Amino acid sequence: MKNSLAIIIGFLIVGSLFVGWKISQDLGPAETATAPQPQTESASKEIEFNPPSMEDVPDGPLGESIKYGHELVMETNTVADEYVGNNLSCASCHANGGTVKEEAPMVGLSAVYPEYRPREGEVYTLEDRINGCMIRSMNGKMFPTDSKEMRAMIAYLQYMSEGVPAGADLPWRGPKEPKQYPVPSVEDGEKLYAQSCASCHAADGSGTGTNTGPAVWGENSFNDGAGMSRMTKMAGYVQKNMPKGQGGTLSDQQAIDLAAFILSHDRPEFEGHEGDWPKGGRPADIMDKEKREQVKNGTIDWEAILSVKN
């Protein structure tokens, strides 16, 4: 009797173990199929270029500040004329308020600042970056950090950065290492400018419209401390975006020829050159007054300027 009972109990134990195993086998694949899978590193870092519409700006004081910031970006020289020393606006370079992917977009900027800036040799806040443009590209004065203008600019740029995580690597930002270009010809650049650029930017470079054909040299253009006064940066911008609506059609040679011609002309001088690149590494292709004089005298060594990796 005891032996029979032991045999029955043994069968029950084995049977229960088999049933448990079978259930785990049946449930296992289903649970695995529905369990969330970790994203790959590339997928998790992929960011969509999707600037918000000004039509979706919230109501109230914040919305009013965002709208004023948009005005400042689009019409800087008129809305903030006391701070601007030329006839440019932020949108002269940052098309349509910085919302065009190929034309120096400002989408996501508030997510990448503070950022170390080799030109200034220190960590820059977003306010610092805005004021850097004000004294260089706008050839004007800084916004006081507590001013209505600065608060509005920050509100607008943060609105343009909605959904972009802090510290994100923005794929639409310009490359940190400028492209290497061939030796330019100012003469060929002059011919190409007359053919493809003068109708918008005027034959004398004075421009025909702040945002449609801004001044590219002369007293109403950016000064020689602006980033665009670098040969490779100017060539890169021209090649990517010009002629308007035909970006990407110029060869490397045509782009650098145009940059050399445009930057060989007089423009406002930046008074703070001596403070730039305090830790060394000043790019050789900055077209300052000395290099412009060398162009006029026919003594400039383009090959030396562009032979180093800037």
KAZIGI-V243138 format. One record per residue. RES is the residue in one letter. D_FIRST is the distance of its C-alpha to the first C-alpha in whole Angstrom. Layout:
# KAZIGI-V243138
RES,D_FIRST + RES,D_FIRST
This chain:
# KAZIGI-V243138
M,0 + K,4 + N,5 + S,5 + L,6 + A,9 + I,10 + I,11 + I,12 + G,14 + F,16 + L,17 + I,19 + V,20 + G,21 + S,23 + L,25 + F,26 + V,27 + G,29 + W,31 + K,32 + I,33 + S,35 + Q,36 + D,38 + L,39 + G,41 + P,44 + A,45 + E,45 + T,47 + A,49 + T,50 + A,50 + P,54 + Q,55 + P,58 + Q,61 + T,63 + E,66 + S,68 + A,67 + S,67 + K,70 + E,72 + I,74 + E,76 + F,80 + N,80 + P,83 + P,82 + S,85 + M,88 + E,87 + D,84 + V,85 + P,84 + D,86 + G,88 + P,89 + L,87 + G,88 + E,92 + S,91 + I,90 + K,92 + Y,95 + G,93 + H,93 + E,97 + L,98 + V,96 + M,98 + E,101 + T,101 + N,105 + T,106 + V,103 + A,103 + D,107 + E,108 + Y,105 + V,106 + G,109 + N,109 + N,108 + L,104 + S,101 + C,98 + A,97 + S,100 + C,97 + H,94 + A,94 + N,94 + G,93 + G,90 + T,88 + V,89 + K,87 + E,89 + E,92 + A,91 + P,88 + M,88 + V,84 + G,82 + L,84 + S,83 + A,80 + V,81 + Y,84 + P,84 + E,85 + Y,87 + R,90 + P,92 + R,95 + E,95 + G,93 + E,91 + V,88 + Y,89 + T,88 + L,88 + E,91 + D,93 + R,92 + I,94 + N,97 + G,97 + C,98 + M,100 + I,102 + R,102 + S,101 + M,103 + N,106 + G,106 + K,104 + M,101 + F,99 + P,99 + T,95 + D,95 + S,97 + K,97 + E,97 + M,94 + R,92 + A,92 + M,92 + I,89 + A,87 + Y,88 + L,87 + Q,84 + Y,83 + M,84 + S,81 + E,78 + G,75 + V,76 + P,74 + A,76 + G,76 + A,76 + D,77 + L,80 + P,80 + W,83 + R,85 + G,88 + P,87 + K,87 + E,89 + P,92 + K,93 + Q,95 + Y,98 + P,101 + V,105 + P,106 + S,110 + V,111 + E,114 + D,111 + G,109 + E,113 + K,113 + L,109 + Y,110 + A,113 + Q,111 + S,107 + C,108 + A,111 + S,111 + C,108 + H,109 + A,113 + A,115 + D,116 + G,112 + S,112 + G,110 + T,110 + G,107 + T,105 + N,102 + T,103 + G,105 + P,106 + A,108 + V,107 + W,110 + G,113 + E,113 + N,111 + S,108 + F,105 + N,107 + D,106 + G,103 + A,101 + G,98 + M,100 + S,103 + R,101 + M,102 + T,98 + K,97 + M,100 + A,99 + G,95 + Y,96 + V,99 + Q,97 + K,94 + N,96 + M,99 + P,101 + K,100 + G,97 + Q,97 + G,95 + G,94 + T,97 + L,99 + S,99 + D,98 + Q,102 + Q,103 + A,101 + I,102 + D,106 + L,106 + A,104 + A,107 + F,110 + I,108 + L,108 + S,111 + H,113 + D,114 + R,111 + P,111 + E,110 + F,107 + E,108 + G,105 + H,105 + E,105 + G,102 + D,100 + W,98 + P,98 + K,95 + G,97 + G,96 + R,99 + P,99 + A,102 + D,102 + I,103 + M,106 + D,108 + K,112 + E,113 + K,111 + R,113 + E,116 + Q,115 + V,115 + K,118 + N,120 + G,118 + T,116 + I,113 + D,110 + W,107 + E,106 + A,105 + I,104 + L,101 + S,101 + V,98 + K,95 + N,96
